[in-house]
Amino acid sequence: MSATTQDIETLGINTARVLAADAVQKANSGHPGTPMALAPMAHVLWTKFMNYNPKSTDWANRDRFILSAGHACMLQYAFLYLTGYDLSLDDIKNFRQLDSKTAGHPEYGLCPGIEATTGPLGQGFANAVGFAIGQKHLAARYNKPGFDLFNYKIYVICSDGDMMEGVTSEAASLAGHLELGNLIYLYDDNHISIEGSTDITFNEDVSARFRAYGWHVQEVSDVNDTHALELALINAKAEAQKPSLIRVRSLIAYGSPNKSGTAGSHGSPLGPDEVKLVKEFFGFDPEKSFDVPAEVLDYYHKAGARGEKTEEKWNKLFSDYKAKFPDLAAEYELLSSGGLPEGWKDSLPTFKGSDPKMATRQASGKVLNAIAAKLPNLIGGAADLSPSTETNLKEFDSFTSENRAGRNFHFGIREHAMGAALNGMALTKGVIPFGATFLMFSEYMRPPIRLAAIMKISPIFVYTHDSIGLGEDGTTHQPVEQLASLRSIPRITVIRPADANETAHAWRVAIEHKDGPVVLVFTRQGLPILDQDKYGKASGLEKGAYILSEGSKGPDLILMATGSEVALIMQAQEKLETEGISTRVVSMPSWELFEKQDAAYKEKIFPKASKKRLAVEMASPMGWHKYTTDEGDMLGMTTFGESAPAEDLYKHFGFTVDNVVAKAKALLK
């Protein structure tokens, strides 16, 4: 290496440090310390190891970079700007401001080059496991001898805070078990969190923990030793079987005379006087802000431009692949563009009203297995509950360390990691992932569900055992508040089908859905199958609510419900009709889908003149007032459940035909 190259690399690293200090100071908000410390790490990644093309951010075989330590986002923004992404110096100056690309934590879809929205610690760490699974799936299906199409790596920078979060432990355990050797994590071991030294809470041997998980572990004693970083990354890339962790010691806010190594540089600006001292330390003019030497920008732009040739080689490889494997190439192009195979919906089953009762979880399993062969990109599993959630794809193998072509995933009892991994899988173009557990344990998955909604990505979350109908397992396993809680999340679509046919259409909608996650909610208990010829067609599910059964004349009352309670209000309708009360039954499996309909359709289902309305759902009544109006009512759960057989619970909490009829009559009085 020439002296000139050494000088420009040092100047580039220090430029990134000063940029971070300036941006946080101008915003008067943010985390300057970690970007200042880790600039050498980012420099090595962006100039010597990662395959990327700033002009083509969706190039299929690019390496993925995830900043799990999202508070250090100025590190990523600085190098995206320097290497030539569509990010300007003005964007850096507008850090954390309204309508800026440079949000306070990295946001997918907002800033080019951001692979996942991170910030809640541990989520990016676990997302990366999903990205790694996605790469292995693509490679197993499409790579052929001489055509190594998908061999990219996933690089992650994580922090002490990430290491403390429980989701990290779950994800690391899963990654070690699956031997995901395409994962390379750089752990910033700076011994600082917001409260001070990590010694007050965290003194475990992280290296030993990860070796116990089955990881390849290395240690670098000083982040400023770029040669040592390079050697460690070379070793990590060579380790094909085990995921890699490189533990790197750093000094937070390196270059700050008064705040380096302190918590004061973690979550707040350094202060204008200290920023000037930082600039003097690195040889910059203390009176200049956002100073990027032309030679630095030229150096990093050239580093970024190398990716154009790398992508060109891959494009040529894919062109040759198309000539030799046209069907597979066409399939990948279709699926990665968000398309679906022609005719896949023809495989959706239809269930007869004369069939025996069927739990919607069982119907879901039948639907999954009917469509799986037509949808090679539909992959997923459960958190150790596939027999209970009916999510096993019976004609396909399991995804294991030996078999990457398997489509059934065994996430283990790791709901936190499963949710975050599903997001990483969903961010891999050409993959539709699903993951299942009991509705009660959606509580363990709330952060990734929320992040999926923020990112507008569409993993499918499958939740069964959806109400007090679960019975004897009692209060701890009977969901009450979960439906209302999930519905409160913006950009999420919750679907709770009433029978087997609605379940088939729920899966159809979920697979076709874009711009947000879909939550499918299924019963444990058997439900009658509503006759498609006699009652409203279950395809009405796509509109969120539809008239399932109309009364003998204009309705005196509208009964509405979701899921298993639809069968209950159908029985109540029969009894009310015998007493001369004309009743409309509305199946309302998804509020979110209904809200997307036009005013005319909404008026058709819920005429403004029909003010007497009763909603029935074995869950919190929160939110139902929007549909019941001031003259309506809602029969729901205002307490937790009890441990008893389901039929006893229905009577105890009033979910009986007689009680629904009584409430309906009371409304009409």
URPEDA-V882424 format. One record per residue. N is the residue number from 1. PSI is psi in degrees with one decimal (* if undefined). Layout:
N:PSI, N:PSI
//
This chain:
1:132.3, 2:158.7, 3:-35.8, 4:-43.1, 5:-42.0, 6:-43.2, 7:-44.2, 8:-35.0, 9:-44.7, 10:-43.7, 11:-39.7, 12:-45.5, 13:-45.0, 14:-30.8, 15:-43.1, 16:-38.8, 17:-46.6, 18:-37.5, 19:-44.3, 20:-44.6, 21:-42.2, 22:-46.0, 23:-44.0, 24:-38.6, 25:-43.6, 26:-40.4, 27:-18.8, 28:34.2, 29:140.0, 30:-167.9, 31:95.2, 32:-26.6, 33:-46.5, 34:-43.0, 35:-39.4, 36:-38.7, 37:-38.6, 38:6.7, 39:-40.1, 40:-36.3, 41:-48.0, 42:-39.2, 43:-47.3, 44:-42.1, 45:-50.2, 46:-20.9, 47:-19.2, 48:-16.1, 49:-46.3, 50:139.6, 51:118.0, 52:159.0, 53:107.1, 54:-22.6, 55:-5.9, 56:77.7, 57:-14.8, 58:11.6, 59:128.2, 60:-36.7, 61:21.8, 62:151.2, 63:145.3, 64:137.6, 65:128.8, 66:124.6, 67:90.8, 68:-32.7, 69:68.8, 70:-22.1, 71:-19.5, 72:27.3, 73:-24.6, 74:-23.4, 75:-48.4, 76:-45.0, 77:-41.2, 78:-45.0, 79:-27.0, 80:-43.4, 81:-48.4, 82:-35.6, 83:0.2, 84:14.5, 85:168.1, 86:68.3, 87:120.9, 88:170.2, 89:-32.1, 90:-35.8, 91:-38.8, 92:-41.7, 93:-26.6, 94:21.6, 95:127.5, 96:21.0, 97:162.0, 98:132.8, 99:14.5, 100:154.1, 101:-20.9, 102:77.4, 103:171.5, 104:-18.9, 105:153.6, 106:133.1, 107:120.5, 108:133.0, 109:-14.9, 110:-41.7, 111:129.1, 112:140.0, 113:-6.4, 114:118.7, 115:-23.6, 116:145.7, 117:121.3, 118:172.0, 119:-61.0, 120:115.5, 121:141.6, 122:-24.9, 123:-45.6, 124:-39.5, 125:-46.0, 126:-31.9, 127:-41.0, 128:-33.5, 129:-39.9, 130:-40.0, 131:-42.0, 132:-40.8, 133:-42.7, 134:-44.3, 135:-43.0, 136:-37.2, 137:-47.3, 138:-43.5, 139:-41.7, 140:-34.8, 141:-36.9, 142:-27.2, 143:140.8, 144:161.2, 145:126.0, 146:-5.2, 147:77.2, 148:71.6, 149:-44.5, 150:99.8, 151:23.0, 152:158.8, 153:160.8, 154:115.1, 155:138.0, 156:135.7, 157:124.8, 158:172.0, 159:176.6, 160:-39.8, 161:-41.4, 162:-41.5, 163:-23.5, 164:-26.6, 165:140.4, 166:-32.1, 167:-31.2, 168:-42.4, 169:-44.1, 170:-47.3, 171:-39.9, 172:-38.9, 173:-44.0, 174:-44.3, 175:-40.0, 176:-42.5, 177:-40.4, 178:-4.0, 179:56.2, 180:83.1, 181:-0.9, 182:7.1, 183:130.3, 184:114.0, 185:135.7, 186:113.4, 187:114.8, 188:98.6, 189:78.6, 190:-1.8, 191:19.8, 192:134.4, 193:-177.3, 194:-36.8, 195:-9.3, 196:-147.4, 197:139.1, 198:-11.0, 199:-23.2, 200:-17.4, 201:-12.8, 202:100.5, 203:22.1, 204:163.8, 205:94.9, 206:-39.5, 207:-44.4, 208:-38.6, 209:-45.4, 210:-31.4, 211:-37.5, 212:-29.7, 213:-10.7, 214:23.1, 215:157.5, 216:120.8, 217:132.9, 218:163.2, 219:136.5, 220:124.6, 221:-17.2, 222:118.8, 223:-22.8, 224:-9.8, 225:83.5, 226:-29.0, 227:-43.2, 228:-38.2, 229:-44.0, 230:-44.2, 231:-41.7, 232:-40.0, 233:-35.7, 234:-44.6, 235:-40.1, 236:-41.8, 237:-31.9, 238:-19.6, 239:100.2, 240:-20.2, 241:-43.6, 242:144.4, 243:150.6, 244:139.4, 245:124.9, 246:111.0, 247:118.0, 248:123.5, 249:131.5, 250:165.7, 251:110.9, 252:139.1, 253:38.7, 254:130.0, 255:-10.6, 256:112.8, 257:-33.5, 258:-15.1, 259:-3.4, 260:142.3, 261:12.9, 262:158.8, 263:-17.4, 264:-17.5, 265:3.7, 266:-54.5, 267:20.5, 268:157.9, 269:158.1, 270:-26.7, 271:144.7, 272:-39.0, 273:-39.8, 274:-35.4, 275:-39.4, 276:-39.6, 277:-37.1, 278:-45.7, 279:-40.2, 280:-39.4, 281:-39.5, 282:4.5, 283:22.9, 284:159.0, 285:117.6, 286:-14.6, 287:-7.6, 288:141.6, 289:149.0, 290:45.8, 291:112.1, 292:105.7, 293:140.8, 294:-38.0, 295:-29.5, 296:-47.0, 297:-40.5, 298:-43.0, 299:-48.5, 300:-34.8, 301:-39.0, 302:-37.3, 303:-43.3, 304:-36.6, 305:-23.7, 306:-26.4, 307:-23.6, 308:-41.9, 309:-36.8, 310:-42.7, 311:-38.3, 312:-41.4, 313:-41.5, 314:-41.8, 315:-38.7, 316:-41.6, 317:-43.9, 318:-34.7, 319:-43.1, 320:-37.1, 321:-42.4, 322:-36.2, 323:-35.0, 324:-33.1, 325:66.7, 326:-36.8, 327:-45.9, 328:-40.6, 329:-43.8, 330:-39.5, 331:-47.5, 332:-43.2, 333:-39.2, 334:-52.4, 335:-38.6, 336:-18.9, 337:-0.1, 338:2.1, 339:171.3, 340:150.5, 341:140.0, 342:134.9, 343:5.2, 344:-32.4, 345:-17.1, 346:-19.1, 347:-9.0, 348:128.1, 349:155.4, 350:135.9, 351:145.3, 352:145.1, 353:-22.2, 354:-7.6, 355:156.6, 356:163.7, 357:147.1, 358:128.7, 359:144.7, 360:-23.2, 361:-37.5, 362:-41.3, 363:-40.0, 364:-44.2, 365:-40.0, 366:-39.7, 367:-48.3, 368:-46.9, 369:-22.5, 370:-32.5, 371:-13.0, 372:-40.8, 373:-27.8, 374:-11.7, 375:81.7, 376:-14.8, 377:0.9, 378:107.9, 379:149.4, 380:-168.0, 381:-149.2, 382:165.2, 383:70.2, 384:23.3, 385:22.8, 386:-35.5, 387:-30.6, 388:-34.2, 389:-6.3, 390:46.7, 391:13.5, 392:128.9, 393:102.7, 394:-26.7, 395:2.8, 396:155.8, 397:174.9, 398:145.4, 399:119.6, 400:179.5, 401:-23.5, 402:-24.1, 403:97.0, 404:-9.8, 405:-8.6, 406:148.7, 407:-4.1, 408:126.3, 409:133.2, 410:95.6, 411:-12.4, 412:-179.5, 413:72.2, 414:63.6, 415:-39.9, 416:-52.5, 417:-35.9, 418:-48.0, 419:-45.4, 420:-37.7, 421:-38.3, 422:-37.5, 423:-42.6, 424:-38.0, 425:-41.2, 426:-26.2, 427:-1.5, 428:110.4, 429:132.9, 430:6.0, 431:132.3, 432:105.0, 433:150.0, 434:152.4, 435:143.3, 436:147.5, 437:-171.5, 438:149.7, 439:-35.8, 440:-34.4, 441:8.8, 442:-21.6, 443:-34.5, 444:-10.5, 445:11.1, 446:-44.0, 447:-49.5, 448:-30.8, 449:-46.7, 450:-42.9, 451:-35.7, 452:-40.2, 453:-41.5, 454:-41.0, 455:-9.9, 456:36.9, 457:165.4, 458:57.9, 459:156.8, 460:116.8, 461:120.3, 462:121.6, 463:126.1, 464:-177.7, 465:64.0, 466:5.9, 467:-171.2, 468:-10.8, 469:-12.0, 470:-32.8, 471:-122.2, 472:-20.4, 473:-21.3, 474:-165.7, 475:-36.1, 476:-23.9, 477:-4.2, 478:111.2, 479:137.1, 480:-52.3, 481:-3.7, 482:-40.1, 483:-46.8, 484:-40.2, 485:-45.0, 486:-40.7, 487:-22.1, 488:-11.6, 489:123.0, 490:148.4, 491:25.8, 492:145.9, 493:114.1, 494:127.8, 495:122.3, 496:93.1, 497:154.8, 498:-22.3, 499:-171.9, 500:-39.6, 501:-39.9, 502:-34.2, 503:-42.2, 504:-42.9, 505:-27.1, 506:-42.2, 507:-38.7, 508:-47.1, 509:-42.4, 510:-42.0, 511:-33.2, 512:-11.2, 513:143.1, 514:165.0, 515:42.9, 516:158.3, 517:154.3, 518:133.9, 519:119.0, 520:127.7, 521:120.5, 522:157.7, 523:157.5, 524:-37.8, 525:152.6, 526:144.9, 527:147.4, 528:147.6, 529:122.2, 530:127.7, 531:119.0, 532:-28.4, 533:-30.6, 534:-37.9, 535:-177.1, 536:146.1, 537:136.0, 538:-15.9, 539:-16.3, 540:-14.0, 541:-34.0, 542:-19.1, 543:2.1, 544:-35.4, 545:144.9, 546:159.8, 547:113.6, 548:-40.0, 549:127.0, 550:147.7, 551:179.8, 552:-19.6, 553:-170.2, 554:134.9, 555:131.3, 556:-23.5, 557:144.4, 558:124.2, 559:133.1, 560:148.8, 561:170.6, 562:160.3, 563:-138.1, 564:-23.3, 565:-12.0, 566:-42.1, 567:-35.7, 568:-46.3, 569:-22.1, 570:-41.7, 571:-39.5, 572:-38.1, 573:-44.3, 574:-44.3, 575:-39.5, 576:-38.4, 577:-36.4, 578:-20.2, 579:12.9, 580:14.4, 581:110.5, 582:126.5, 583:131.4, 584:134.4, 585:124.4, 586:120.5, 587:126.8, 588:69.8, 589:-20.9, 590:112.4, 591:-40.9, 592:-41.5, 593:-37.1, 594:-39.3, 595:-16.6, 596:-9.1, 597:160.4, 598:169.5, 599:-35.4, 600:-42.7, 601:-41.1, 602:-39.9, 603:-33.8, 604:-42.1, 605:-45.4, 606:78.5, 607:139.4, 608:-28.6, 609:-21.3, 610:88.3, 611:-14.0, 612:105.6, 613:141.8, 614:123.0, 615:142.9, 616:120.7, 617:132.1, 618:62.7, 619:178.0, 620:137.5, 621:-4.7, 622:126.6, 623:-23.3, 624:-19.4, 625:-25.1, 626:-30.0, 627:-21.2, 628:-19.5, 629:177.3, 630:-22.7, 631:11.8, 632:-170.3, 633:170.2, 634:127.9, 635:109.5, 636:-160.8, 637:121.6, 638:4.1, 639:174.9, 640:167.9, 641:-162.2, 642:164.3, 643:109.0, 644:165.1, 645:148.3, 646:-44.5, 647:-36.6, 648:-37.3, 649:-38.8, 650:-43.8, 651:-42.9, 652:-41.0, 653:3.1, 654:16.6, 655:65.3, 656:160.8, 657:-44.9, 658:-39.6, 659:-37.8, 660:-43.2, 661:-43.2, 662:-41.9, 663:-37.5, 664:-44.5, 665:-37.7, 666:-36.5, 667:-39.9, 668:-21.6, 669:*
//
